[in-house]
C-alpha cells in the first residue's frame, strides 16, 4: 500500500521532517516501510523562465537559439519546438535535472552552439500526453518559481507499506491511521479531515429507507442520497491525489469514493439512485442461486454466505467486494446513493476468496474495520463532492442503521506491569504520555490504570494488558531498552540419547566411510512412487500440498536416494551418499489419525562402471556401521522372496537385529536403473534406526583380555555361484562353544573350479576364555563343522 | 522458549544478541521491529546487521544494512494458560531461529533450495 505524505501533511504537519526519518521511525514502531518514492522530484530544478531572445539557429532550420531569464540568471538554450516566442514564460530544466532514470539534462553543443538546459513539454514531464510544443506558462508566473510549486498536484513523496505488516491493524489501511501514528511518534497534533458541521447544511430531512435484514451481516449500514450530480473528469487536484495513491482517475464520483477510502480507511460505494427499483435498500444474505453481474462484467452465482445490497427486485451489489453493473453510475447519472458500512469480515473474506476478486474494499473489510467511521466517511465524501460539483445537494438525511452500538473495550493494568514486561525502568509519566498519544484514555489510581481503547483499535487489535505493553514498547523504542541477562539458576539439560546416536551415525558414515550426507524433502509424489513400483496408496496424502508432485508424506528414504543418484551421476563418476531422516507411516490398526514417525538411514554406493561390486561395498558399509555402533545380535541374511520390486532379487540381504527385520541392503534392480536412466552400478542400504537404537550398546564395560591361545582353522567350501556366504557362515557358527569367530577371507571363481561354482574360503578361530583347548576339543569342533557343511550339501576342497 | 518469573523484552534482546554473537563469533547488532504473530504479545521481527556488507548496504540486505532473521516475542498469555501455566505469575519469550537462514548468512549462500537439492557439489563444500 502507498502512503502519500501530501495527504498525511494535511492531517499532521511533518513538512519539516525528512521522509527518510519518517519511514525509519514507522518501520521501528508501526509497520515495515519497504521504500520511498519521489513523484517528479525533477520539478524542483525546473524553473519558470522568460524568453528574452528567440532567434533562428545559425546552422539548423528547425532549431531556435533562445535566451531564458529565471530572474536571477540568463541561460542560452537551443530549442526544437516552434510554439514559443520572445516574452513567453517557459519551463526550463536546468543542467543536472533528471527527467527520468536514464535522461539527465547536460550542458551540450547542438550543431556548434552551446545549450545549457531544456524547455520541457507536458508529455516530457508526464503531466499530459500533449507533445505539440513546449509548456507556455501564464504570463503572470513569477520568474524563478520551480515547477513543483506550479504543479503541486504532480509532486508527492510516497511511502510503500508492507501490507503483511498491517494485517492486524484495520486502522492502518487508511492515511488517517498513519497520521495518528506519526503524530504519536513525533509528538504532533493530528487533525481529522472530517468536518462534521457539514451535516447541518443538509436541507432535505427525508430519510432514505434502509433495511438490514440480517443483523449479523452488517452491524452498521449508513447511506446518503445526493442530487445535482454531474459525472465528469475529476479536477486536477483530485486526479493528482488519485494517481499518488496508485489508482487510475475514472470520474469525479468514483475518484472521490476511492480517495475517501484511502484517506479514512473506510471503503465507499456510490449507486445510481435512478437505477434502483423502488425506494428502499436492503442488506441481507443472498439466496442460494441468486445471480449478480458485478462492475467487472462477471456474473456470479451467489450463496447464502454472500452478503448483498439489494433493491426490491434483487441484488445491486456484492457487499464489501464490488458494486453491481445494474446500479453503476455513468455519464447520465444525476442522483446517487452513497454507502458507508461495516460488514461481517468473515463473510467478506470468504466471498472475495470464492469469486477470486480481492478488491481494495474487501481487503479492508476483512480486517474488521471499526463501525464508528461510516457517517464520518459519508460527510467527508459529501464535502469533497460539493467541492468538485458545486451544484450537488444532499437529497436526504443520513440513514444510519446501527442497532447494537459497539462496546467500549476497557483494559485494567498497571505501570508496574508494563515496566516488568519490558524490563525497562520507564517512569509513569512517560508511560501514560505514550498511551494517551495513541488516543487511549486513562483513569489512573497509583500505579493502576483503567484504559479505554479507541474504537479504531478495539475491533480486534487491542484487548489485553499485554497489548498495552506493546504500545508503550514500540513508541518508547525497543532500541532504547537495555538488554539484560535473565537471572535464573541453571541446570544441565537432560541428555537426548537418540540425538547423540544420530550424530554418531553421521560421523561414522562421513568419516569412516567417506560418504556425503544429503537431505531431501519429507514429501514425495505419485510419479516417482510409480516409477519405483511402490504402492502409493499406502503413503499419507497431504490436503494442501506445495505441488501435485509433492502431495504425499514419504514412508521411505529410497525414492529420494534414487533421485539423488540419478541427479549426481551427471557430475561425478563415483560417489557414496546417505540420508538420515524421518519417514511417516499411516497407522492403520490402532488409531488411523496418528502417524508413526520412523527414523531411518539410507545410503547408496554408485560406480559409473557397469557390473562393479557395489553390492559388497554397500554391505560392508552397513555391517561396518552396525559394528561400530556396537549393535548386539545383528546379522545379514540373504533374501530371495518378499523383497521390494526395486531390489535385485539375487543381490539383496535383510538386516536382522535382535531377531527383527531392521532393514535391507540391495543392488538396484536393473529395470529400475533403466527407468531412471542410471548408467552405472548402484547399491543401497536402508536401516531402521529406531530398532538399531534399542540394540546398540552405549555403556561399555571392560572385559578381561583373552588369556588362552587362539587356534586358527581355514576351510574352503565349494558352492553354487548364487549361494550367499552368510548361509555358510551360519552353519559354521553352529559348530560349538569354542568357535570365537568365522569370517570369509576370499571368494574364488575360475579354473580349476567348475564353471557354475565358486570357492568360499572361511577363517575360523577357536578359543576358550577358561582354558587352553586340547587337541581333542579342537579336532571335535573341526569335524563338527565339516560334517555339518556336508550334511547341508556343500562339498569341501 | 524461556519461561520464568518476570521474563522481559530486555531479557529477550540480551539472549538473542548473545546467541547470535556466539554463533557468528563476532559482535552483532540486532534490532526489534513490531511484528504480528498471534501466539506472542508483543511480537517482533528481529533484524541483524548485514554480515555480508557489514551494514553499509548490499544486495543481500537490499541496501538497508539490516537483514530480517527471526520472529520472536513474549509468549501470549493464552498460550501459557493452555499450557497449564498461570500467566499472572509467569512470563516468557519465544523465538524461531531457522538454521537455514543462519547458514545462508554465515556462508553467503544465495538460494535456500540448495539445502534439499541432494547435489553433492553443494554438500562437499562444507
Boltz contact constraints between the chains, C-beta under 6 A:
constraints:
  - contact:
      token1: [A, 28]
      token2: [B, 33]
      max_distance: 6.0
  - contact:
      token1: [A, 168]
      token2: [B, 36]
      max_distance: 6.0
  - contact:
      token1: [A, 420]
      token2: [B, 6]
      max_distance: 6.0
  - contact:
      token1: [A, 421]
      token2: [B, 8]
      max_distance: 6.0
  - contact:
      token1: [A, 422]
      token2: [B, 8]
      max_distance: 6.0
  - contact:
      token1: [A, 422]
      token2: [B, 9]
      max_distance: 6.0
  - contact:
      token1: [A, 423]
      token2: [B, 8]
      max_distance: 6.0
  - contact:
      token1: [A, 423]
      token2: [B, 9]
      max_distance: 6.0
  - contact:
      token1: [A, 423]
      token2: [B, 10]
      max_distance: 6.0
  - contact:
      token1: [A, 423]
      token2: [B, 11]
      max_distance: 6.0
  - contact:
      token1: [A, 424]
      token2: [B, 10]
      max_distance: 6.0
  - contact:
      token1: [A, 466]
      token2: [B, 41]
      max_distance: 6.0
  - contact:
      token1: [A, 470]
      token2: [B, 42]
      max_distance: 6.0
  - contact:
      token1: [A, 473]
      token2: [B, 42]
      max_distance: 6.0
  - contact:
      token1: [A, 474]
      token2: [B, 34]
      max_distance: 6.0
  - contact:
      token1: [A, 478]
      token2: [B, 32]
      max_distance: 6.0
  - contact:
      token1: [A, 479]
      token2: [B, 31]
      max_distance: 6.0
  - contact:
      token1: [A, 481]
      token2: [B, 9]
      max_distance: 6.0
  - contact:
      token1: [A, 481]
      token2: [B, 10]
      max_distance: 6.0
  - contact:
      token1: [A, 483]
      token2: [B, 10]
      max_distance: 6.0
  - contact:
      token1: [A, 483]
      token2: [B, 13]
      max_distance: 6.0
  - contact:
      token1: [A, 483]
      token2: [B, 14]
      max_distance: 6.0
  - contact:
      token1: [A, 483]
      token2: [B, 17]
      max_distance: 6.0
  - contact:
      token1: [A, 484]
      token2: [B, 10]
      max_distance: 6.0
  - contact:
      token1: [A, 484]
      token2: [B, 14]
      max_distance: 6.0
  - contact:
      token1: [A, 485]
      token2: [B, 14]
      max_distance: 6.0
  - contact:
      token1: [A, 486]
      token2: [B, 11]
      max_distance: 6.0
  - contact:
      token1: [A, 488]
      token2: [B, 4]
      max_distance: 6.0
  - contact:
      token1: [A, 516]
      token2: [B, 120]
      max_distance: 6.0
  - contact:
      token1: [A, 516]
      token2: [B, 123]
      max_distance: 6.0
  - contact:
      token1: [A, 518]
      token2: [B, 118]
      max_distance: 6.0
  - contact:
      token1: [A, 519]
      token2: [B, 116]
      max_distance: 6.0
  - contact:
      token1: [A, 520]
      token2: [B, 116]
      max_distance: 6.0
  - contact:
      token1: [A, 520]
      token2: [B, 118]
      max_distance: 6.0
  - contact:
      token1: [A, 521]
      token2: [B, 116]
      max_distance: 6.0
  - contact:
      token1: [A, 564]
      token2: [B, 118]
      max_distance: 6.0
  - contact:
      token1: [A, 568]
      token2: [B, 120]
      max_distance: 6.0
  - contact:
      token1: [A, 571]
      token2: [B, 121]
      max_distance: 6.0
  - contact:
      token1: [A, 575]
      token2: [B, 120]
      max_distance: 6.0
